[in-house]
């Protein structure tokens, strides 16, 4: 804007102005209009590179607390959560301690979807036969809204879940209550749950049959790979 005004004033019709019809180069001007953009782009590139790697969803969060591990299976149109270290599972509800990292392992037994808790951080895709990872941590004890961020069919709009951050004591009490619910999750029951349904309410399972997550992963593996159900080498990790 300043140059527009300055040039119009300097080069307006004026008999006292200097006329240079052959002028085509000025070293100082070349240095200025190349150096400034290079500096700006270099600063932005550094900040982008640094922040992108700091916010990598696959990068574990630094904490003195032991992370809570949750396996996520995207179903039509609901979310199944398995706590392998606690042996329990839930539908459309998760709970974890505040100020403790949560390590999500995510796959799908449905059309491709996207796992997203907007107030806590990144969204990441859930895909058949692949595992994605996400590391989040809540700093405030409250209920967070979880959603599907990728259109996946008729029941997409109701594919929501609650992510509850609570104190450690409340989390341990919740796990104990779930274990006492006398509602086991077997592979046979899982296959019934995996059928399409809409607007599912919360549900908890007192136990979860070992290996459900890997069985879902291996359903979509190439022929010859599915026999190694518990072999982590078969996990096709996809970093989106």
ABEGO torsion letter per residue (X at the ends): XAAAAAAAAAABBBAABBBBAABABBAAAAAAAAAAAAAAAAAAAAAAAAAAAAABAABBBBBABBBBBBBBBBBOBBBBBBBAAAGBBBBGBBBBBBGBBBBBBBBBABBBBBBBBAAAEBBBBBBBGBBBBBBBBBABBBBBBBBBABBAEAAAAABBBBBBBBBAAAAAAAAAAAAAAGBBBBAAAAAAAABBBBGBBBBBBABBBBGAAAAAAAAABBBGAAABAABAAABBBBBX
